[in-house]
Amino acid sequence: MRYRLFHFITAIAIYLVLYGCINLGPDYQRPDLGIQTPESYEFTPDKTRSLVVENHWWQVFGDRELNQYVDQALKYNWDIKLAAARILEARAQYVRVRADRFPTVNASGLRQRRVLGEVTTDTYTLSAPSSFELDLWSKLKKASQAAWDDILQQEEARRTVAQSVVAEVITLYLEMEAVERRLQIAEQSIKAFRESLQFVEIRYRRGLTSVLDVRQARRVLAGAETIVPQLEQDLGIIQQQISVLSGRYPETQAPRMQPEEYYKQLAPVPPGLPSDLLWQRPDIRAAEAGLRSLNNLVGAAKALRLPTITLTGSYGWSAFSLSDLFKKEFVAWDLAAGIVQPVFVAGRLKAGQRAAEARYQQGVADYVQTVLDAFAEVERALLTRETQLDRRARELRFLEEARATQQVAENRYIRGLVNYLDVLNAQITRFQAEDSIVLVDLAIYSNRVALHRALGGGWGEPVPVGVKDDGIFFDF
């Protein structure tokens, strides 16, 4: 009967803690941004649909090698693995904090010998002492909810890291292709300048031109040749960076041949509404999860200033003989309740509450700033797309005129109507225009990456986080 009474009281206590505790608050509410959010982005492309989040959006480039690099980065990148390990830590922390909401039960065994004169007495005791804190003010519940929000924050932080890694891999890959194209243009210019030098030297030996033309042709050729080592260095560094992002030893490879016709006019990305960013971007979701955690910790700090009620009890047996230990008549149990109210702690608990409230205000500032930065990134990417497309059209017209000018200069030089410096300047301008086109195309494609990253969607999910039976996290 006593045994049942003990467990009945314990069950009532657990019910009160889990379902009947007083919520001190404050209840979480998403903070007001304090800004006027427009109905649409300023530079939204015309005739675009509402936002459609396309998974693995980078496949629009149609490059299998790029897709492989992205897959390797998502699987083997160590920054992503670090973020996953932080999730495991947050999960373990949640289990530890949540355990405070349940009774603590221990097992205790004791053999005690007393010697009084010539009489020796042995006492055997076996008991299960337990203690339980009634969470009347939601202190433990708030702490548990805060720990759960920390898990959500780390989950979103891992998605943010994964997006950053994938975006960097794609951007570096596009830069690698651009450098390879620029190397081809540089080699073409060197070949053209070398042929021009041979042509001028022949005319010089025939007395048709001056040594100045020869010197100028040699100067231009030497200048073009100096570009190649720098481009080769840039290519090697980019390849090493991609290797590291993919979890491999930094290595380089020979430049690949790039086709002359490579540029594709990609359809504009429908950015949706500015309000969509609050659920699209994982960094915003992470900031809000952190804010909810800080809000719960404010409630926990308030509850620390109120009385703490603890139930303690023990159930077991105590006998003078080991053979009698488990008999009914030797059952021993007790149940007690205690209350502790902080009286004088020199303002420590009040200061703790004020500190928790200040950390919440810091979280609000961080959340609002994260949202504002996200809006700015989207608007910047949309503006950049518009201006770079206009720049490309102008660069194409410039290249067309540069090629035509080179042809006219070469024809007039053969007829003796202009000096050779005009021909060299026309050639230099033409190859610089071709190089500029490559850089503009890179800016357009890189901006595409920046826009998808700013919008936050279509990146796919990293490999789920898990643990082995021995508790060591596997290759996630």
SVG drawing of the C-alpha trace seen along z (x, -y; Angstrom):
<svg xmlns="http://www.w3.org/2000/svg" viewBox="-2 -57 69 73">
<polyline fill="none" stroke="black" stroke-width="0.4" points="0.0,0.0 2.8,-2.4 4.6,-1.4 1.6,-2.3 1.1,-5.6 4.7,-6.6 4.3,-6.0 0.9,-7.7 2.3,-10.8 5.3,-10.7 2.9,-10.3 0.9,-13.3 4.1,-15.4 5.2,-14.4 1.7,-15.3 1.9,-18.7 5.3,-19.4 4.6,-18.3 1.1,-19.6 0.2,-21.9 3.1,-24.2 2.7,-28.0 4.2,-29.7 5.9,-32.9 6.6,-33.9 7.3,-36.0 5.5,-34.3 7.6,-34.4 6.5,-36.7 8.4,-37.4 9.9,-40.9 8.8,-43.8 11.4,-44.6 10.7,-48.3 11.0,-48.8 8.5,-49.2 8.8,-46.0 7.7,-46.5 5.3,-44.2 7.9,-43.2 11.6,-43.7 12.7,-46.8 14.5,-45.0 12.3,-42.0 12.6,-40.8 9.6,-41.4 7.3,-38.5 8.6,-36.2 6.4,-33.8 6.1,-33.6 9.0,-31.9 9.5,-28.3 12.3,-26.6 14.1,-24.3 16.2,-21.7 19.8,-21.5 19.3,-24.6 23.0,-24.6 22.1,-21.7 20.8,-24.5 24.4,-24.9 24.4,-21.4 27.9,-20.5 28.4,-17.0 31.8,-17.9 30.3,-20.8 27.5,-18.5 30.2,-16.0 32.2,-18.8 29.0,-19.9 28.1,-16.3 31.6,-15.8 31.5,-19.0 28.2,-18.2 29.5,-14.8 33.1,-15.4 33.5,-19.1 34.8,-19.5 33.0,-22.7 29.7,-20.9 30.9,-18.0 31.9,-20.5 28.4,-22.0 26.9,-18.5 29.0,-17.7 27.6,-20.8 24.1,-19.4 25.1,-16.3 26.4,-18.4 23.1,-20.3 21.1,-17.1 23.2,-15.7 22.8,-19.0 19.0,-18.8 18.9,-15.3 20.9,-16.5 18.7,-19.5 15.5,-17.6 16.6,-15.0 16.2,-17.6 12.4,-17.4 12.2,-13.8 12.8,-12.1 16.3,-11.0 16.4,-7.5 19.6,-5.9 20.4,-2.5 22.1,-2.3 23.4,0.7 25.0,0.5 26.4,3.0 26.9,1.4 28.7,3.1 28.4,1.8 30.6,3.0 29.3,2.4 31.6,4.1 31.6,7.7 28.4,7.5 28.7,7.0 25.7,6.1 25.4,6.1 22.7,4.1 22.0,4.6 20.2,1.8 19.1,1.8 17.2,-1.2 16.3,-3.3 16.5,-7.0 15.0,-9.5 14.5,-13.2 12.2,-15.3 11.9,-19.1 8.4,-20.3 8.6,-22.6 5.8,-24.9 7.2,-28.0 8.3,-26.4 12.0,-26.9 13.0,-23.4 10.4,-23.4 11.8,-26.7 15.3,-25.5 14.3,-22.3 12.5,-24.3 15.6,-26.6 17.8,-23.5 15.4,-22.2 15.5,-25.6 19.3,-25.3 19.1,-22.1 16.9,-23.8 19.3,-26.7 22.3,-24.3 20.2,-22.4 19.6,-25.7 23.2,-26.7 24.4,-23.5 22.1,-24.3 23.6,-27.8 27.1,-26.3 26.2,-23.8 24.7,-26.6 27.9,-28.7 30.1,-25.8 28.1,-24.8 28.0,-28.4 31.7,-28.8 32.4,-25.6 30.1,-26.7 31.6,-30.1 35.2,-28.7 34.3,-26.3 32.9,-29.2 36.1,-31.1 38.2,-28.1 36.4,-27.9 36.8,-31.7 40.6,-31.5 40.9,-28.6 39.1,-30.7 41.3,-33.7 44.3,-31.4 43.1,-30.4 42.6,-34.0 46.1,-34.9 47.6,-32.0 45.7,-33.2 46.9,-36.7 50.5,-35.5 50.2,-33.5 48.8,-36.5 51.5,-38.9 54.2,-36.4 52.9,-36.2 52.8,-39.9 56.4,-40.1 57.5,-37.7 55.6,-39.8 57.2,-43.1 60.7,-41.5 60.3,-40.4 59.2,-43.9 62.1,-45.3 64.7,-43.1 63.2,-44.3 63.5,-47.9 59.8,-48.5 59.6,-49.5 61.7,-50.9 63.3,-49.2 60.8,-51.0 58.0,-48.8 60.1,-45.7 60.7,-47.0 57.1,-47.8 56.0,-44.3 58.5,-42.7 57.3,-44.8 53.7,-43.9 54.5,-40.2 56.6,-40.3 53.8,-42.0 51.2,-39.4 53.5,-36.6 53.7,-38.0 50.0,-37.4 50.2,-33.7 52.1,-32.9 49.7,-34.9 46.6,-33.2 48.3,-29.8 48.9,-30.7 45.3,-31.9 44.1,-28.6 46.2,-26.5 45.0,-28.3 41.4,-28.0 41.8,-24.2 43.5,-23.9 40.6,-25.7 38.1,-23.4 40.0,-20.4 40.0,-21.6 36.3,-22.4 35.7,-18.8 37.7,-17.4 40.7,-16.4 44.4,-17.3 45.0,-20.5 46.0,-19.6 46.2,-21.1 45.6,-19.9 46.3,-21.1 43.8,-23.6 41.0,-22.1 40.0,-23.3 36.9,-25.4 34.5,-25.8 34.2,-29.2 30.4,-29.1 29.6,-28.5 27.4,-31.3 23.8,-30.5 21.2,-33.2 19.6,-31.7 16.0,-32.5 15.5,-35.0 14.9,-33.6 11.5,-34.6 12.4,-36.0 8.9,-35.8 8.0,-38.3 10.3,-39.9 8.3,-38.3 9.2,-34.9 12.8,-35.3 11.6,-34.8 11.0,-31.1 13.3,-30.5 16.7,-31.4 18.2,-29.0 20.3,-31.8 17.1,-33.7 15.4,-30.6 18.6,-29.9 18.5,-33.5 14.8,-33.1 15.4,-29.8 18.2,-31.4 15.8,-34.2 13.2,-31.7 15.9,-30.0 16.9,-33.3 13.2,-34.1 12.8,-30.8 15.9,-31.5 14.4,-34.8 11.5,-32.8 13.9,-30.3 15.8,-33.2 12.6,-34.6 11.7,-31.3 15.0,-31.1 13.9,-33.9 10.8,-32.0 10.6,-29.1 11.9,-25.7 9.9,-22.7 11.7,-19.4 10.2,-15.9 12.6,-13.4 11.9,-9.8 13.3,-6.4 12.0,-2.8 13.9,0.3 14.7,2.8 16.7,2.7 17.4,5.9 19.9,7.3 20.4,10.4 21.1,10.7 18.5,13.5 15.8,11.3 16.5,8.3 13.6,8.7 10.9,9.7 7.8,7.5 8.3,6.7 11.7,5.1 10.4,2.7 11.6,-0.9 10.4,-4.0 10.1,-7.7 8.7,-10.7 9.5,-14.3 9.0,-17.7 11.2,-20.7 10.9,-24.3 13.7,-26.8 13.2,-30.5 16.2,-32.7 16.3,-35.5 19.6,-37.3 22.0,-36.5 23.3,-40.1 21.2,-40.7 22.7,-37.7 19.4,-36.3 17.9,-39.6 21.1,-40.4 20.8,-37.0 17.3,-37.8 18.5,-41.3 21.4,-39.6 19.0,-37.1 16.7,-40.0 19.8,-41.8 20.8,-38.7 17.3,-38.5 17.6,-42.1 20.9,-41.2 19.1,-38.3 16.5,-40.7 19.1,-43.0 20.9,-40.1 17.6,-38.7 16.6,-42.1 20.1,-42.7 20.1,-39.2 16.8,-40.0 18.0,-43.4 21.2,-41.9 19.1,-39.2 16.9,-41.9 20.1,-43.8 21.7,-40.6 18.6,-39.9 18.2,-43.5 21.9,-43.7 21.9,-40.4 18.8,-41.6 20.4,-44.9 23.7,-43.3 21.9,-41.0 20.2,-43.9 23.4,-46.0 25.6,-43.1 23.3,-42.0 23.3,-45.6 27.1,-45.7 27.4,-42.4 25.4,-43.8 27.6,-46.9 30.8,-44.7 29.6,-42.7 29.1,-45.8 32.6,-47.0 34.1,-43.6 32.5,-43.8 33.9,-47.3 37.3,-46.2 37.5,-43.3 36.4,-45.5 38.9,-48.2 41.7,-45.6 40.9,-44.4 40.8,-48.0 44.1,-48.9 45.8,-45.8 44.6,-46.6 45.6,-50.2 49.1,-49.3 49.7,-46.9 48.8,-49.8 51.2,-52.1 48.5,-54.4 49.0,-54.0 52.0,-53.1 52.3,-49.7 51.6,-51.1 48.0,-51.6 47.8,-47.9 49.2,-46.8 46.8,-49.0 43.9,-47.6 45.1,-44.0 45.5,-44.7 42.1,-46.3 40.5,-43.3 42.0,-40.7 41.2,-42.9 37.6,-43.1 37.5,-39.3 38.9,-39.0 36.4,-41.5 33.5,-39.4 34.8,-36.4 34.9,-38.5 31.4,-39.8 30.0,-36.3 31.7,-35.2 30.1,-38.1 26.6,-37.2 27.0,-33.5 28.5,-34.3 25.6,-36.7 23.3,-33.8 24.9,-31.9 24.7,-34.9 21.0,-35.3 20.1,-31.7 22.1,-32.0 20.4,-35.2 16.9,-33.7 17.9,-30.7 16.1,-27.9 17.0,-25.1 20.2,-23.9 19.2,-20.3 19.7,-18.8 23.0,-17.7 23.4,-14.1 21.3,-13.5 23.2,-13.6 23.4,-10.3 25.4,-8.4 26.7,-4.9 25.9,-2.5 29.1,-3.5 28.2,-7.2 30.8,-8.2 29.3,-10.2 29.6,-8.6 30.5,-10.1 27.6,-12.5"/>
</svg>
